[in-house]
Amino acid sequence: MQVFVFDLDFTLWDAGGTWCDATDPPYRWNNKRLIDSSNRWIRLYPDVVHILDELHKRGKFVVAASRTFRPDWANDLLNLLDIDRYFHHKEIYPADKTKHFKNIQKHLNLPFSEMVFFDDEYRNIADVELLGVNSVFVDEGITKELVKPYF
């Protein structure tokens, strides 16, 4: 695979048990924890940085695709969690994931068959598989084991 596409909420991070658009900015660091103003702890799943580092070393395209109603907050979290630098492209706005993938294909000029998508929602997996994208259901956050078969 050449393109690795990741959903954000409940795939790369846990935004205090909710989606990032349901958090309560502003965000701030407190005792090495990123929290919102309601003290929700927003954190990456343990393998995220390792996965993104490995994909970067292997020269893979890394893309974020999120249906959030608050793209500005999602982008803030990408920056605050220090992972924004890994993404070659971002599709972060409220829309069907097929729209995200059509834009990714147009932007990268690669076939859907060269893409793998990781998401925690079955509806997104089902929609994107119809395009011919390899799709992986993520339960309890992304792990090295889920990504490794696609290197």
Contacts in CASP RR format, 6 or more apart in sequence:
PFRMAT RR
TARGET T0000
AUTHOR 0000-0000-0000
METHOD contacts of the structure
MODEL  1
MQVFVFDLDFTLWDAGGTWCDATDPPYRWNNKRLIDSSNRWIRLYPDVVH
ILDELHKRGKFVVAASRTFRPDWANDLLNLLDIDRYFHHKEIYPADKTKH
FKNIQKHLNLPFSEMVFFDDEYRNIADVELLGVNSVFVDEGITKELVKPY
F
1 60 0 8 1.000
1 114 0 8 1.000
1 115 0 8 1.000
1 116 0 8 1.000
1 134 0 8 1.000
1 150 0 8 1.000
1 151 0 8 1.000
2 60 0 8 1.000
2 61 0 8 1.000
2 110 0 8 1.000
2 114 0 8 1.000
2 115 0 8 1.000
3 60 0 8 1.000
3 61 0 8 1.000
3 62 0 8 1.000
3 63 0 8 1.000
3 104 0 8 1.000
3 108 0 8 1.000
3 110 0 8 1.000
3 114 0 8 1.000
3 115 0 8 1.000
3 116 0 8 1.000
4 55 0 8 1.000
4 60 0 8 1.000
4 61 0 8 1.000
4 62 0 8 1.000
4 63 0 8 1.000
4 115 0 8 1.000
4 116 0 8 1.000
4 118 0 8 1.000
4 147 0 8 1.000
4 150 0 8 1.000
5 63 0 8 1.000
5 64 0 8 1.000
5 65 0 8 1.000
5 100 0 8 1.000
5 101 0 8 1.000
5 104 0 8 1.000
5 115 0 8 1.000
5 116 0 8 1.000
5 117 0 8 1.000
5 118 0 8 1.000
5 133 0 8 1.000
6 12 0 8 1.000
6 62 0 8 1.000
6 63 0 8 1.000
6 64 0 8 1.000
6 65 0 8 1.000
6 117 0 8 1.000
6 118 0 8 1.000
6 119 0 8 1.000
6 142 0 8 1.000
7 64 0 8 1.000
7 65 0 8 1.000
7 66 0 8 1.000
7 117 0 8 1.000
7 118 0 8 1.000
7 119 0 8 1.000
7 120 0 8 1.000
7 121 0 8 1.000
7 124 0 8 1.000
7 138 0 8 1.000
8 20 0 8 1.000
8 64 0 8 1.000
8 66 0 8 1.000
8 68 0 8 1.000
8 74 0 8 1.000
8 77 0 8 1.000
8 78 0 8 1.000
8 92 0 8 1.000
9 15 0 8 1.000
9 19 0 8 1.000
9 20 0 8 1.000
9 66 0 8 1.000
9 68 0 8 1.000
9 120 0 8 1.000
10 19 0 8 1.000
10 120 0 8 1.000
10 138 0 8 1.000
10 141 0 8 1.000
11 118 0 8 1.000
11 119 0 8 1.000
11 120 0 8 1.000
11 138 0 8 1.000
11 141 0 8 1.000
11 142 0 8 1.000
12 44 0 8 1.000
12 45 0 8 1.000
12 48 0 8 1.000
12 64 0 8 1.000
12 83 0 8 1.000
12 141 0 8 1.000
12 142 0 8 1.000
13 20 0 8 1.000
13 42 0 8 1.000
13 43 0 8 1.000
13 44 0 8 1.000
13 45 0 8 1.000
13 48 0 8 1.000
13 77 0 8 1.000
13 81 0 8 1.000
14 41 0 8 1.000
14 42 0 8 1.000
14 43 0 8 1.000
14 45 0 8 1.000
14 141 0 8 1.000
15 22 0 8 1.000
15 23 0 8 1.000
15 36 0 8 1.000
15 40 0 8 1.000
15 42 0 8 1.000
15 77 0 8 1.000
16 23 0 8 1.000
16 40 0 8 1.000
16 41 0 8 1.000
16 42 0 8 1.000
16 43 0 8 1.000
17 40 0 8 1.000
18 40 0 8 1.000
19 68 0 8 1.000
20 42 0 8 1.000
20 66 0 8 1.000
20 68 0 8 1.000
20 70 0 8 1.000
20 73 0 8 1.000
20 74 0 8 1.000
20 77 0 8 1.000
21 68 0 8 1.000
21 69 0 8 1.000
21 70 0 8 1.000
21 73 0 8 1.000
21 74 0 8 1.000
23 36 0 8 1.000
23 38 0 8 1.000
23 40 0 8 1.000
23 42 0 8 1.000
23 73 0 8 1.000
24 36 0 8 1.000
24 37 0 8 1.000
24 38 0 8 1.000
24 40 0 8 1.000
25 36 0 8 1.000
25 37 0 8 1.000
25 73 0 8 1.000
25 76 0 8 1.000
26 36 0 8 1.000
26 37 0 8 1.000
27 34 0 8 1.000
27 35 0 8 1.000
27 36 0 8 1.000
27 42 0 8 1.000
27 76 0 8 1.000
27 77 0 8 1.000
27 80 0 8 1.000
28 34 0 8 1.000
28 35 0 8 1.000
28 37 0 8 1.000
29 35 0 8 1.000
29 80 0 8 1.000
33 41 0 8 1.000
33 43 0 8 1.000
34 41 0 8 1.000
34 42 0 8 1.000
34 43 0 8 1.000
34 77 0 8 1.000
34 80 0 8 1.000
34 81 0 8 1.000
35 41 0 8 1.000
35 42 0 8 1.000
36 42 0 8 1.000
42 77 0 8 1.000
42 81 0 8 1.000
44 81 0 8 1.000
44 83 0 8 1.000
45 140 0 8 1.000
45 141 0 8 1.000
45 142 0 8 1.000
45 143 0 8 1.000
47 142 0 8 1.000
47 143 0 8 1.000
47 144 0 8 1.000
48 83 0 8 1.000
48 142 0 8 1.000
49 83 0 8 1.000
50 144 0 8 1.000
51 142 0 8 1.000
51 144 0 8 1.000
51 147 0 8 1.000
52 62 0 8 1.000
52 83 0 8 1.000
52 86 0 8 1.000
53 86 0 8 1.000
54 147 0 8 1.000
54 151 0 8 1.000
55 62 0 8 1.000
55 86 0 8 1.000
55 147 0 8 1.000
56 62 0 8 1.000
56 86 0 8 1.000
58 151 0 8 1.000
61 88 0 8 1.000
61 89 0 8 1.000
61 108 0 8 1.000
61 110 0 8 1.000
62 86 0 8 1.000
62 87 0 8 1.000
62 88 0 8 1.000
63 87 0 8 1.000
63 88 0 8 1.000
63 89 0 8 1.000
63 90 0 8 1.000
63 91 0 8 1.000
63 104 0 8 1.000
63 108 0 8 1.000
64 74 0 8 1.000
64 78 0 8 1.000
64 87 0 8 1.000
64 89 0 8 1.000
64 90 0 8 1.000
64 91 0 8 1.000
64 92 0 8 1.000
65 90 0 8 1.000
65 91 0 8 1.000
65 92 0 8 1.000
65 97 0 8 1.000
65 100 0 8 1.000
65 101 0 8 1.000
65 104 0 8 1.000
65 117 0 8 1.000
66 74 0 8 1.000
66 91 0 8 1.000
66 92 0 8 1.000
66 93 0 8 1.000
67 93 0 8 1.000
67 94 0 8 1.000
67 95 0 8 1.000
67 96 0 8 1.000
67 97 0 8 1.000
67 100 0 8 1.000
67 124 0 8 1.000
68 74 0 8 1.000
68 92 0 8 1.000
68 93 0 8 1.000
68 94 0 8 1.000
69 94 0 8 1.000
71 92 0 8 1.000
71 93 0 8 1.000
74 92 0 8 1.000
75 84 0 8 1.000
75 90 0 8 1.000
75 92 0 8 1.000
78 84 0 8 1.000
78 87 0 8 1.000
78 90 0 8 1.000
88 108 0 8 1.000
89 104 0 8 1.000
89 107 0 8 1.000
89 108 0 8 1.000
91 99 0 8 1.000
91 100 0 8 1.000
91 101 0 8 1.000
91 103 0 8 1.000
91 104 0 8 1.000
96 127 0 8 1.000
97 117 0 8 1.000
97 119 0 8 1.000
97 124 0 8 1.000
97 127 0 8 1.000
97 128 0 8 1.000
98 127 0 8 1.000
98 128 0 8 1.000
98 130 0 8 1.000
98 131 0 8 1.000
101 112 0 8 1.000
101 115 0 8 1.000
101 117 0 8 1.000
101 128 0 8 1.000
101 131 0 8 1.000
101 133 0 8 1.000
102 131 0 8 1.000
104 115 0 8 1.000
105 111 0 8 1.000
105 112 0 8 1.000
105 115 0 8 1.000
112 131 0 8 1.000
112 132 0 8 1.000
112 133 0 8 1.000
113 132 0 8 1.000
113 133 0 8 1.000
113 134 0 8 1.000
115 133 0 8 1.000
115 134 0 8 1.000
116 133 0 8 1.000
116 134 0 8 1.000
116 135 0 8 1.000
116 136 0 8 1.000
116 150 0 8 1.000
117 124 0 8 1.000
117 125 0 8 1.000
117 128 0 8 1.000
117 133 0 8 1.000
117 134 0 8 1.000
117 135 0 8 1.000
117 136 0 8 1.000
118 135 0 8 1.000
118 136 0 8 1.000
118 138 0 8 1.000
118 142 0 8 1.000
118 146 0 8 1.000
118 147 0 8 1.000
119 125 0 8 1.000
119 128 0 8 1.000
119 135 0 8 1.000
119 136 0 8 1.000
119 137 0 8 1.000
119 138 0 8 1.000
120 137 0 8 1.000
120 138 0 8 1.000
120 139 0 8 1.000
120 141 0 8 1.000
122 137 0 8 1.000
124 135 0 8 1.000
125 135 0 8 1.000
125 136 0 8 1.000
125 137 0 8 1.000
128 135 0 8 1.000
129 135 0 8 1.000
134 150 0 8 1.000
136 146 0 8 1.000
136 150 0 8 1.000
138 146 0 8 1.000
END
